[in-house]
Amino acid sequence: MESQGIAVESECRSGECGQCKVNLLAGSVKPLIEVDIELKAGEILPCCCVPGSDFLITL
């Protein structure tokens, strides 16, 4: 996201703090690691996932 000029709050960049949490509105992502952060339905941590398809998020 950063390489595309999209600023997202982050601190740890490893799925530990949850500051980068965003809502996935459409599409899919693939997690790279299992995280201990509790996520609600539709929430993702972009710091530790990659696109599975085109997707739409809200910050």
ABEGO torsion letter per residue (X at the ends): XAAAGBBBBBAAGAGAAGAABBBBABEBBBBABBBABBBBBGBBBAAABBBABBBBBBX
